[in-house]
């Protein structure tokens, strides 16, 4: 069942899951407002996706730009409200926590957590979190990860940020329920997406004790990515979740779900430590 409002905001729409979701929403007749960080990406996506895609040029960490985009969208919608927000923008840069620069760790939280909340705060009034001008409640999907609940080595900053996203999503859901707004966590597993290719340069750690293990880890990541879901499949599922009348609190969209999701969560922590140690060493 398609909601009354057919307007969707997707952050990080230029590639990967965000791009796949934009394509699938547009195919279903939605108007998609997509955040991109450059005019070049804005032009490319408009050319590829057509008039139903409207680019909003902002970085989720830039408070002024996010606020300007919210005002721009408020004016454009003329009081009709926003049907959905897909908080997808994120980064994932690998490195052992002993040696990864604090600035890199901090940047994960600035983008994946604080950026997500900054966007959410700015657009919540358009989703119905207001009493002065009520609109039909929208729906928020926060894109987390398997690693929002399962911690793997050499991705500690990313893991920590996604754990934070999940905790804050649960709190937010319980707060905005008074407005009828649903907050759903979507936790993908391996996806054929550029996010991993952007963050898997292990050369800075060549002189550390972790380098050999990181090489093995990188092979595992690349093998998992090859088996991963296409971004368009994730996009289809995100559309389905948006249109579901009574969505679950959390969706695990994981290929090889038994070994990639169920067992890692059921195994005792020390047993999972042993399994991962065997894979890395």
PECORMO-V389104 format. One record per pair of residues at least 4 apart in sequence whose C-alpha atoms are under 6 Angstrom apart, sorted by sequence separation. I is the first residue (numbers start at 0). J is the second residue. If there is no record, write none. Layout:
i->{I I}
j->{J J}
//
This chain:
i->{14 16 25 44 45 48 95 101 107 108 109 110 111 113 116 119 124 143 146 154 155 164 167 168 172 176 213 223 255 256 257 258 262 272 276 12 13 24 94 109 123 124 175 205 257 11 12 204 45 57 127 150 127 126 172 126 146 41 147 147 143 32 34 36 12 30 31 32 33 34 35 36 89 12 13 32 33 34 36 89 6 8 10 11 5 6 7 8 9 10 11 6 8 191 189 190 189 191 190 189 190 191 145 138 140 143 144 145 136 137 138 139 140 141 142 143 144 145 81 136 140 80 81 80 60 128 104 108 112 60 80 83 85 59 82 83 84 85 86 87 83 86 95 94 93 93 216 185 186 187 215 183 184 185 186 187 188 91 183 187 212 212 6 7 9 6 7 8 9 10 11 5 7 10 11 4 10 93 92 93 91 15 19 23 19 23 16 20 15 19 1 0}
j->{18 20 29 48 49 52 99 105 111 112 113 114 115 117 120 123 128 147 150 158 159 168 171 172 176 180 217 227 259 260 261 262 266 276 280 17 18 29 99 114 128 129 180 210 262 17 18 210 52 64 134 158 136 136 182 137 158 54 161 162 161 52 54 56 33 51 52 53 54 55 56 57 110 34 35 54 55 56 58 111 29 31 33 34 29 30 31 32 33 34 35 31 33 224 223 224 224 227 227 227 228 229 186 180 182 185 186 187 179 180 181 182 183 184 185 186 187 188 125 180 184 125 126 126 110 178 156 160 164 114 134 137 139 114 137 138 139 140 141 142 139 142 153 153 153 154 279 249 250 251 279 248 249 250 251 252 253 157 249 253 279 280 81 82 84 82 83 84 85 86 87 82 84 87 88 82 88 198 198 199 198 192 230 234 231 235 230 234 230 234 242 242}
//
